[in-house]
Amino acid sequence: MKKGIFMVILLLVLALIAGCSSGKSDKKEAGAEETPVIEDKGKLMMATTTSTADTGLLDFLAPKFKEATGYTLEWTSVGTGEALKMGEDGQVDVVLVHAKASEEKFVADGYGVKRVPVMYNDFVVVGPKEPIAHTEDIISVFTQITAENLPFISRGDDSGTDKKEKGIWKTLEITPDTNSNYIQSGQGMGATLTMADEKKAYCLSDRGTFLKLKKDATLELELEIICEGAKDLLNQYGVIAVNPEKYPEVNIEGANTFIEWICSSEGQEAIREFGVEEFGQALFIPNAGEDK
């Protein structure tokens, strides 16, 4: 009888121990599944140049930015001139563009808070392999295009690329439209490259957009890089928060959060790795706070 009571008590104790162990395990497992919840902070509106969108960079960065901060990045991609105009009109919270002189004027005129260098790539001249041989000398390329009246397609849209091209002509003291084969597309980089390919013409492009479109099998671009590597072809990008003193309704907190994130080690590493797997090289080089 006593032995039977002892066995019952023993079984009850074992059951209690098992129950406690199971409870602790369940709590531990439940705790292990918990992940930090980032508060949804709504939209951040950005105006940016076409290259950051056409290359796919923003599609790559936006979800990482959302996961880290809670902000949903939305953007309009246009030429740098138009992007800055959107900032001047208070239509966006932040701008990401590539025309240093225009960016500095944007800040000096009170539309932007501070220009922050964030990354760079470079410009290249693309076109048919002949008659221009591959070179690093951008001056000789533009001189030959003029001297031989070779076809050239310009964006002509006040973009960062267009400003760079016009600057080269100005340095050479050449008026490009004296060339009867000089055409201004008035369109973005993708459309301009397509037009240049159709007309077997030369044009200035940022490297990233060219590589992206060159790999697009539906376009079948025959253009090749014929000029690259010159120091004066470096293409610096800057990010600027729109001034809340000018437009109190802008999302200055979100703009500052984006600038801090894209200049952080996390944001810079994301830029550094973008394009490497697909193209064997980064399409943009991070350099937060350092102008090229």
C-alpha positions as a Markdown table, in Angstrom:
| # | Residue | x | y | z |
|---|---|---|---|---|
| 1 | Met | 0.0 | 0.0 | 0.0 |
| 2 | Lys | 2.8 | 2.4 | 1.0 |
| 3 | Lys | 4.7 | 1.4 | -2.0 |
| 4 | Gly | 1.7 | 2.2 | -4.3 |
| 5 | Ile | 1.3 | 5.7 | -2.7 |
| 6 | Phe | 5.0 | 6.3 | -3.1 |
| 7 | Met | 4.9 | 5.4 | -6.8 |
| 8 | Val | 1.9 | 7.8 | -7.3 |
| 9 | Ile | 3.7 | 10.7 | -5.6 |
| 10 | Leu | 6.9 | 9.9 | -7.7 |
| 11 | Leu | 4.9 | 10.0 | -10.9 |
| 12 | Leu | 3.3 | 13.3 | -9.9 |
| 13 | Val | 6.7 | 14.9 | -9.2 |
| 14 | Leu | 8.1 | 13.7 | -12.5 |
| 15 | Ala | 5.1 | 15.1 | -14.3 |
| 16 | Leu | 5.5 | 18.5 | -12.6 |
| 17 | Ile | 9.2 | 18.6 | -13.5 |
| 18 | Ala | 8.4 | 17.7 | -17.1 |
| 19 | Gly | 5.7 | 20.4 | -17.2 |
| 20 | Cys | 8.1 | 23.0 | -15.9 |
| 21 | Ser | 10.8 | 22.0 | -18.4 |
| 22 | Ser | 8.3 | 22.2 | -21.2 |
| 23 | Gly | 7.1 | 25.6 | -20.1 |
| 24 | Lys | 10.7 | 27.0 | -20.0 |
| 25 | Ser | 11.4 | 25.5 | -23.4 |
| 26 | Asp | 8.2 | 27.0 | -24.9 |
| 27 | Lys | 9.1 | 30.4 | -23.5 |
| 28 | Lys | 12.6 | 30.2 | -24.8 |
| 29 | Glu | 11.4 | 29.2 | -28.3 |
| 30 | Ala | 8.9 | 32.0 | -28.3 |
| 31 | Gly | 11.6 | 34.4 | -27.3 |
| 32 | Ala | 13.9 | 33.2 | -30.0 |
| 33 | Glu | 11.3 | 33.9 | -32.7 |
| 34 | Glu | 10.9 | 37.5 | -31.6 |
| 35 | Thr | 12.5 | 40.1 | -33.8 |
| 36 | Pro | 12.8 | 43.9 | -33.3 |
| 37 | Val | 9.8 | 45.7 | -34.8 |
| 38 | Ile | 10.7 | 48.9 | -36.7 |
| 39 | Glu | 7.9 | 51.4 | -36.6 |
| 40 | Asp | 6.5 | 52.3 | -40.0 |
| 41 | Lys | 7.4 | 56.0 | -40.4 |
| 42 | Gly | 5.7 | 56.6 | -43.7 |
| 43 | Lys | 7.0 | 57.9 | -47.0 |
| 44 | Leu | 10.2 | 59.8 | -47.8 |
| 45 | Met | 10.0 | 61.6 | -51.1 |
| 46 | Met | 13.2 | 62.0 | -53.2 |
| 47 | Ala | 14.1 | 63.6 | -56.5 |
| 48 | Thr | 17.1 | 61.9 | -58.1 |
| 49 | Thr | 19.0 | 61.6 | -61.4 |
| 50 | Thr | 18.1 | 58.9 | -63.8 |
| 51 | Ser | 21.3 | 56.9 | -63.3 |
| 52 | Thr | 20.4 | 55.9 | -59.7 |
| 53 | Ala | 17.1 | 54.5 | -60.9 |
| 54 | Asp | 18.0 | 53.1 | -64.3 |
| 55 | Thr | 20.9 | 51.1 | -62.8 |
| 56 | Gly | 18.6 | 49.6 | -60.2 |
| 57 | Leu | 20.6 | 51.1 | -57.3 |
| 58 | Leu | 17.6 | 52.6 | -55.5 |
| 59 | Asp | 15.5 | 49.4 | -55.9 |
| 60 | Phe | 18.5 | 47.7 | -54.2 |
| 61 | Leu | 18.8 | 50.2 | -51.4 |
| 62 | Ala | 15.2 | 51.1 | -50.6 |
| 63 | Pro | 14.2 | 47.8 | -48.8 |
| 64 | Lys | 17.4 | 47.9 | -46.8 |
| 65 | Phe | 16.7 | 51.5 | -45.8 |
| 66 | Lys | 13.1 | 50.6 | -44.9 |
| 67 | Glu | 14.2 | 47.7 | -42.7 |
| 68 | Ala | 16.8 | 49.8 | -40.9 |
| 69 | Thr | 14.7 | 52.9 | -40.3 |
| 70 | Gly | 11.0 | 52.3 | -41.0 |
| 71 | Tyr | 10.8 | 54.9 | -43.9 |
| 72 | Thr | 9.5 | 53.9 | -47.3 |
| 73 | Leu | 11.7 | 55.6 | -49.9 |
| 74 | Glu | 9.8 | 56.8 | -53.0 |
| 75 | Trp | 11.5 | 58.7 | -55.8 |
| 76 | Thr | 11.1 | 60.5 | -59.1 |
| 77 | Ser | 14.1 | 60.0 | -61.5 |
| 78 | Val | 14.8 | 62.9 | -63.9 |
| 79 | Gly | 17.8 | 64.9 | -65.0 |
| 80 | Thr | 19.8 | 66.6 | -62.2 |
| 81 | Gly | 18.5 | 70.1 | -63.3 |
| 82 | Glu | 14.9 | 69.0 | -63.0 |
| 83 | Ala | 15.5 | 67.1 | -59.8 |
| 84 | Leu | 17.0 | 70.2 | -58.2 |
| 85 | Lys | 14.0 | 72.2 | -59.5 |
| 86 | Met | 11.7 | 69.8 | -57.7 |
| 87 | Gly | 13.7 | 70.6 | -54.5 |
| 88 | Glu | 13.4 | 74.3 | -55.2 |
| 89 | Asp | 9.7 | 74.0 | -55.5 |
| 90 | Gly | 9.4 | 72.0 | -52.3 |
| 91 | Gln | 8.0 | 68.9 | -54.0 |
| 92 | Val | 10.4 | 66.5 | -52.3 |
| 93 | Asp | 12.2 | 66.0 | -49.0 |
| 94 | Val | 15.6 | 65.2 | -50.3 |
| 95 | Val | 17.6 | 65.2 | -53.6 |
| 96 | Leu | 20.3 | 62.8 | -54.8 |
| 97 | Val | 22.1 | 64.2 | -57.9 |
| 98 | His | 25.4 | 64.6 | -59.6 |
| 99 | Ala | 26.4 | 68.2 | -60.6 |
| 100 | Lys | 28.5 | 69.7 | -57.9 |
| 101 | Ala | 28.3 | 73.4 | -59.0 |
| 102 | Ser | 24.5 | 73.2 | -59.3 |
| 103 | Glu | 24.2 | 71.4 | -55.9 |
| 104 | Glu | 26.3 | 74.1 | -54.2 |
| 105 | Lys | 24.2 | 76.8 | -55.8 |
| 106 | Phe | 21.0 | 75.0 | -54.6 |
| 107 | Val | 22.4 | 75.2 | -51.0 |
| 108 | Ala | 23.7 | 78.7 | -51.3 |
| 109 | Asp | 20.3 | 79.9 | -52.6 |
| 110 | Gly | 18.7 | 78.5 | -49.4 |
| 111 | Tyr | 16.9 | 75.6 | -50.9 |
| 112 | Gly | 19.1 | 72.9 | -49.4 |
| 113 | Val | 20.5 | 72.4 | -45.9 |
| 114 | Lys | 23.9 | 70.9 | -46.7 |
| 115 | Arg | 25.5 | 69.1 | -49.6 |
| 116 | Val | 26.9 | 65.7 | -48.6 |
| 117 | Pro | 29.1 | 63.7 | -51.0 |
| 118 | Val | 28.0 | 60.1 | -50.9 |
| 119 | Met | 29.4 | 58.1 | -53.9 |
| 120 | Tyr | 30.9 | 58.3 | -57.3 |
| 121 | Asn | 31.3 | 56.5 | -60.6 |
| 122 | Asp | 32.6 | 57.8 | -63.9 |
| 123 | Phe | 31.6 | 59.0 | -67.3 |
| 124 | Val | 32.5 | 57.2 | -70.5 |
| 125 | Val | 32.2 | 58.0 | -74.2 |
| 126 | Val | 30.5 | 55.2 | -76.0 |
| 127 | Gly | 29.9 | 54.6 | -79.7 |
| 128 | Pro | 31.1 | 52.6 | -82.7 |
| 129 | Lys | 34.7 | 51.2 | -82.6 |
| 130 | Glu | 35.7 | 53.1 | -85.7 |
| 131 | Pro | 36.9 | 55.6 | -86.6 |
| 132 | Ile | 37.8 | 56.6 | -82.9 |
| 133 | Ala | 40.2 | 54.2 | -81.3 |
| 134 | His | 39.9 | 53.3 | -77.6 |
| 135 | Thr | 41.7 | 56.0 | -75.5 |
| 136 | Glu | 41.8 | 57.8 | -72.1 |
| 137 | Asp | 42.0 | 61.2 | -73.8 |
| 138 | Ile | 38.6 | 62.8 | -73.7 |
| 139 | Ile | 40.0 | 66.0 | -75.4 |
| 140 | Ser | 41.2 | 64.1 | -78.4 |
| 141 | Val | 37.9 | 62.3 | -78.7 |
| 142 | Phe | 35.7 | 65.4 | -78.7 |
| 143 | Thr | 38.2 | 67.1 | -81.1 |
| 144 | Gln | 38.0 | 64.3 | -83.6 |
| 145 | Ile | 34.2 | 64.2 | -83.4 |
| 146 | Thr | 34.2 | 67.9 | -84.3 |
| 147 | Ala | 36.9 | 67.7 | -87.0 |
| 148 | Glu | 35.4 | 64.8 | -88.8 |
| 149 | Asn | 31.8 | 65.8 | -88.2 |
| 150 | Leu | 31.0 | 62.5 | -86.6 |
| 151 | Pro | 27.5 | 61.8 | -85.3 |
| 152 | Phe | 27.0 | 62.7 | -81.6 |
| 153 | Ile | 23.9 | 62.3 | -79.5 |
| 154 | Ser | 23.6 | 64.7 | -76.6 |
| 155 | Arg | 21.0 | 64.4 | -73.8 |
| 156 | Gly | 20.3 | 68.1 | -74.0 |
| 157 | Asp | 18.1 | 67.9 | -70.9 |
| 158 | Asp | 20.2 | 69.8 | -68.3 |
| 159 | Ser | 21.0 | 66.6 | -66.5 |
| 160 | Gly | 24.3 | 66.0 | -64.7 |
| 161 | Thr | 25.6 | 64.1 | -67.7 |
| 162 | Asp | 24.4 | 66.9 | -70.1 |
| 163 | Lys | 26.2 | 69.5 | -67.9 |
| 164 | Lys | 29.4 | 67.5 | -68.0 |
| 165 | Glu | 29.3 | 67.1 | -71.8 |
| 166 | Lys | 28.6 | 70.9 | -72.3 |
| 167 | Gly | 31.5 | 71.6 | -69.9 |
| 168 | Ile | 33.9 | 69.6 | -72.1 |
| 169 | Trp | 32.8 | 71.4 | -75.3 |
| 170 | Lys | 33.3 | 74.7 | -73.4 |
| 171 | Thr | 36.8 | 73.8 | -72.3 |
| 172 | Leu | 37.6 | 73.1 | -75.9 |
| 173 | Glu | 36.0 | 76.4 | -77.0 |
| 174 | Ile | 33.9 | 74.4 | -79.5 |
| 175 | Thr | 30.3 | 75.1 | -80.3 |
| 176 | Pro | 29.0 | 71.5 | -80.8 |
| 177 | Asp | 25.9 | 72.4 | -82.8 |
| 178 | Thr | 28.1 | 73.6 | -85.6 |
| 179 | Asn | 28.4 | 69.9 | -86.3 |
| 180 | Ser | 25.5 | 68.9 | -88.5 |
| 181 | Asn | 25.5 | 65.5 | -87.0 |
| 182 | Tyr | 25.1 | 66.8 | -83.4 |
| 183 | Ile | 21.6 | 65.9 | -82.1 |
| 184 | Gln | 20.1 | 66.7 | -78.7 |
| 185 | Ser | 17.7 | 64.0 | -77.7 |
| 186 | Gly | 16.1 | 65.9 | -74.9 |
| 187 | Gln | 15.6 | 62.6 | -73.1 |
| 188 | Gly | 17.1 | 60.4 | -70.4 |
| 189 | Met | 20.2 | 58.3 | -70.6 |
| 190 | Gly | 18.5 | 55.1 | -71.7 |
| 191 | Ala | 16.6 | 56.7 | -74.6 |
| 192 | Thr | 19.8 | 58.6 | -75.6 |
| 193 | Leu | 21.9 | 55.5 | -75.7 |
| 194 | Thr | 19.3 | 53.7 | -77.8 |
| 195 | Met | 19.2 | 56.6 | -80.2 |
| 196 | Ala | 23.0 | 56.6 | -80.4 |
| 197 | Asp | 23.0 | 52.9 | -81.1 |
| 198 | Glu | 20.5 | 53.3 | -83.9 |
| 199 | Lys | 22.4 | 56.1 | -85.5 |
| 200 | Lys | 25.8 | 54.6 | -84.9 |
| 201 | Ala | 26.7 | 57.8 | -83.0 |
| 202 | Tyr | 28.8 | 58.7 | -80.0 |
| 203 | Cys | 27.5 | 59.9 | -76.7 |
| 204 | Leu | 28.6 | 60.6 | -73.1 |
| 205 | Ser | 27.1 | 58.3 | -70.5 |
| 206 | Asp | 27.6 | 57.4 | -66.9 |
| 207 | Arg | 29.3 | 54.0 | -66.8 |
| 208 | Gly | 26.6 | 52.3 | -64.6 |
| 209 | Thr | 23.7 | 53.0 | -66.9 |
| 210 | Phe | 25.6 | 52.0 | -69.9 |
| 211 | Leu | 26.6 | 48.6 | -68.4 |
| 212 | Lys | 23.1 | 48.0 | -67.2 |
| 213 | Leu | 21.6 | 48.6 | -70.6 |
| 214 | Lys | 24.4 | 46.9 | -72.5 |
| 215 | Lys | 23.5 | 43.7 | -70.7 |
| 216 | Asp | 19.8 | 44.0 | -71.5 |
| 217 | Ala | 19.3 | 41.4 | -74.2 |
| 218 | Thr | 16.1 | 43.1 | -75.5 |
| 219 | Leu | 18.1 | 46.2 | -76.5 |
| 220 | Glu | 21.1 | 44.5 | -78.2 |
| 221 | Leu | 23.2 | 47.6 | -78.0 |
| 222 | Glu | 26.2 | 47.5 | -80.2 |
| 223 | Leu | 27.9 | 50.5 | -78.7 |
| 224 | Glu | 31.3 | 50.1 | -77.0 |
| 225 | Ile | 33.2 | 52.2 | -74.5 |
| 226 | Ile | 35.8 | 54.1 | -76.6 |
| 227 | Cys | 37.0 | 56.6 | -74.0 |
| 228 | Glu | 37.4 | 56.0 | -70.2 |
| 229 | Gly | 39.7 | 56.4 | -67.3 |
| 230 | Ala | 40.5 | 60.1 | -67.5 |
| 231 | Lys | 40.5 | 61.9 | -64.1 |
| 232 | Asp | 38.2 | 64.6 | -65.3 |
| 233 | Leu | 35.5 | 62.0 | -66.1 |
| 234 | Leu | 34.9 | 61.1 | -62.5 |
| 235 | Asn | 31.2 | 61.5 | -61.6 |
| 236 | Gln | 30.5 | 62.6 | -58.0 |
| 237 | Tyr | 27.0 | 62.3 | -56.4 |
| 238 | Gly | 25.7 | 64.4 | -53.6 |
| 239 | Val | 22.7 | 64.1 | -51.3 |
| 240 | Ile | 20.9 | 67.2 | -49.9 |
| 241 | Ala | 18.0 | 67.7 | -47.5 |
| 242 | Val | 15.5 | 70.3 | -48.7 |
| 243 | Asn | 15.6 | 73.3 | -46.3 |
| 244 | Pro | 12.7 | 73.2 | -43.8 |
| 245 | Glu | 13.1 | 77.0 | -43.3 |
| 246 | Lys | 12.1 | 77.4 | -46.9 |
| 247 | Tyr | 9.4 | 74.7 | -46.8 |
| 248 | Pro | 8.3 | 73.8 | -43.3 |
| 249 | Glu | 6.2 | 70.9 | -44.5 |
| 250 | Val | 9.1 | 68.9 | -45.8 |
| 251 | Asn | 10.0 | 65.7 | -43.9 |
| 252 | Ile | 13.3 | 66.9 | -42.6 |
| 253 | Glu | 13.5 | 64.1 | -40.0 |
| 254 | Gly | 13.2 | 61.5 | -42.7 |
| 255 | Ala | 15.6 | 63.3 | -45.0 |
| 256 | Asn | 18.3 | 63.5 | -42.3 |
| 257 | Thr | 17.7 | 59.8 | -41.5 |
| 258 | Phe | 18.3 | 58.9 | -45.1 |
| 259 | Ile | 21.4 | 60.9 | -45.3 |
| 260 | Glu | 22.7 | 59.4 | -42.1 |
| 261 | Trp | 21.9 | 55.9 | -43.2 |
| 262 | Ile | 23.3 | 56.1 | -46.7 |
| 263 | Cys | 26.5 | 57.6 | -45.3 |
| 264 | Ser | 26.7 | 55.0 | -42.5 |
| 265 | Ser | 28.8 | 51.8 | -42.8 |
| 266 | Glu | 25.7 | 49.9 | -43.6 |
| 267 | Gly | 24.6 | 52.2 | -46.4 |
| 268 | Gln | 28.1 | 52.5 | -47.9 |
| 269 | Glu | 28.7 | 48.8 | -47.9 |
| 270 | Ala | 25.4 | 48.3 | -49.7 |
| 271 | Ile | 26.5 | 50.7 | -52.4 |
| 272 | Arg | 29.9 | 49.0 | -52.6 |
| 273 | Glu | 28.3 | 45.6 | -53.2 |
| 274 | Phe | 25.7 | 46.7 | -55.7 |
| 275 | Gly | 26.5 | 45.4 | -59.2 |
| 276 | Val | 29.4 | 43.2 | -58.3 |
| 277 | Glu | 27.6 | 39.9 | -58.7 |
| 278 | Glu | 25.9 | 40.9 | -62.0 |
| 279 | Phe | 28.6 | 42.9 | -63.7 |
| 280 | Gly | 31.8 | 41.9 | -61.9 |
| 281 | Gln | 32.3 | 45.4 | -60.6 |
| 282 | Ala | 30.6 | 47.9 | -58.4 |
| 283 | Leu | 28.5 | 50.4 | -60.4 |
| 284 | Phe | 29.1 | 53.1 | -57.7 |
| 285 | Ile | 32.0 | 53.7 | -55.3 |
| 286 | Pro | 31.0 | 54.9 | -51.8 |
| 287 | Asn | 32.9 | 57.9 | -50.5 |
| 288 | Ala | 30.7 | 59.5 | -47.9 |
| 289 | Gly | 31.9 | 63.0 | -47.0 |
| 290 | Glu | 34.8 | 63.0 | -49.6 |
| 291 | Asp | 34.5 | 64.8 | -52.9 |
| 292 | Lys | 36.2 | 63.4 | -56.0 |
